[in-house]
Amino acid sequence: MSENLFSRSLLHLAAGLLFGLGLVVSGMADPGKVLGFLDLGAIPSGGWDPSLAFVMGGAIAVGLPGFRLIPRWNRPWFAAKFELPTRRDIDSRILLGPSIFGVGWGLAGLCPGPAFTALAGGSGAALGFVLAMLLGMALARWLAAR
């Protein structure tokens, strides 16, 4: 059992390092790059940065085959069964959460993955973002429990 846990931990570490490296190489750890993509008002002046669209397109091209192939497997490599969501309804939490995420991403130019990557690089802005994010997560859990 401990060998399986060790293998899983190594796999998670490798995936996290690969993800972080991809964020750095693609520029997504730089809030200015993200904000340059989100600033659609800069299109007429030529100041809009479309490169993030290529990063997203590349992620979709890599991820889409997995979403088609993996459900055909009997079970995951490191778990007893697949844990897939079953809810299909749309409620206020599904609308409010992504809206808050999008506003935060647009204001700060960071979302959780790039924020942790920038934090590892010593960014003070990322530290503020991560602390606010953790506070927001704690507040959301507290509100959900009420």
C-alpha positions in Angstrom: 0.0 0.0 0.0 2.8 2.4 0.9 4.4 1.7 -2.5 1.2 2.8 -4.3 1.0 5.9 -2.1 4.7 6.7 -3.0 4.0 6.1 -6.7 1.0 8.4 -6.6 2.9 11.1 -4.8 5.7 11.0 -7.4 3.1 11.1 -10.2 1.4 14.1 -8.5 4.8 15.8 -8.0 5.8 15.3 -11.7 2.4 16.5 -12.9 2.6 19.6 -10.7 6.2 20.4 -11.9 5.2 19.9 -15.5 2.1 22.1 -15.0 4.2 24.8 -13.3 6.9 24.6 -16.0 4.2 25.0 -18.7 2.8 28.1 -16.9 6.2 29.7 -16.8 7.1 28.8 -20.4 3.7 30.0 -21.8 3.9 33.2 -19.8 0.7 32.5 -17.9 2.5 33.1 -14.6 2.9 36.7 -15.6 -0.2 38.7 -14.7 0.6 41.3 -17.4 0.4 38.6 -20.1 -3.0 37.5 -18.9 -4.3 41.0 -18.6 -3.0 41.8 -22.1 -5.1 38.9 -23.4 -8.2 39.9 -21.4 -8.0 43.6 -22.5 -10.2 43.3 -25.6 -10.4 47.1 -25.8 -6.8 47.0 -27.0 -7.7 45.2 -30.2 -8.2 48.3 -32.3 -4.9 49.8 -31.3 -3.0 46.5 -31.8 -2.1 46.2 -28.2 -4.1 43.0 -27.6 -2.0 39.9 -26.9 -3.6 36.8 -28.5 -0.9 34.4 -27.4 -2.9 33.1 -24.5 -5.5 31.8 -26.9 -2.8 29.6 -28.4 -1.9 28.3 -24.9 -5.6 27.5 -24.3 -5.9 25.8 -27.7 -2.9 23.7 -27.0 -4.3 22.7 -23.6 -7.6 21.7 -25.3 -5.8 19.7 -28.0 -3.8 17.8 -25.3 -6.7 17.3 -22.9 -9.6 16.4 -25.3 -8.3 13.0 -26.3 -8.0 12.1 -22.6 -11.6 13.0 -22.0 -12.5 10.6 -24.8 -10.1 7.7 -24.0 -10.0 7.6 -20.2 -13.7 6.8 -19.6 -13.2 3.6 -21.7 -10.7 2.3 -19.0 -12.0 -0.1 -16.4 -10.4 1.9 -13.6 -7.8 4.6 -13.0 -4.2 3.8 -12.6 -3.9 4.9 -8.9 -7.5 4.6 -7.6 -10.1 1.9 -7.1 -12.7 3.7 -9.3 -13.3 6.9 -11.2 -14.8 9.8 -9.2 -16.9 11.6 -11.8 -19.4 14.3 -11.0 -23.1 13.2 -11.3 -24.9 16.5 -10.7 -26.3 18.2 -13.8 -28.3 21.0 -12.3 -27.3 24.6 -12.3 -27.6 26.5 -9.1 -26.5 29.8 -7.6 -23.2 28.4 -6.5 -22.4 27.2 -10.0 -23.1 30.7 -11.4 -21.6 32.8 -8.6 -18.3 30.8 -8.1 -17.1 31.0 -11.7 -18.3 34.7 -11.9 -16.1 35.6 -8.9 -13.3 33.5 -10.4 -13.5 35.4 -13.7 -13.7 38.9 -12.0 -10.7 38.0 -9.9 -8.7 36.7 -12.9 -9.6 39.8 -14.8 -8.6 42.2 -12.0 -5.4 40.4 -10.8 -4.3 38.6 -14.0 -3.8 35.5 -11.8 -5.7 32.3 -11.1 -4.7 29.6 -8.6 -2.2 27.7 -10.6 -0.2 30.7 -12.0 -0.5 32.4 -8.6 1.3 29.5 -6.8 3.9 29.4 -9.6 4.5 33.2 -9.3 4.6 32.7 -5.5 7.4 30.3 -5.9 9.2 33.0 -7.8 8.9 35.4 -4.8 6.1 37.6 -6.2 4.6 39.8 -3.5 1.5 40.3 -5.6 1.1 36.6 -5.8 1.4 36.3 -2.0 -1.4 38.8 -1.6 -3.5 36.9 -4.2 -2.9 33.5 -2.6 -3.7 34.8 0.9 -6.9 36.4 -0.4 -7.8 33.2 -2.3 -7.3 31.1 0.8 -9.4 33.5 2.9 -12.1 33.4 0.2 -12.1 29.6 0.2 -12.4 29.5 4.0 -15.3 32.0 3.9 -17.0 29.9 1.2 -16.7 26.8 3.3 -18.0 28.6 6.3 -21.0 30.0 4.4 -21.7 26.5 2.9 -21.7 24.9 6.4 -24.3 27.4 7.7 
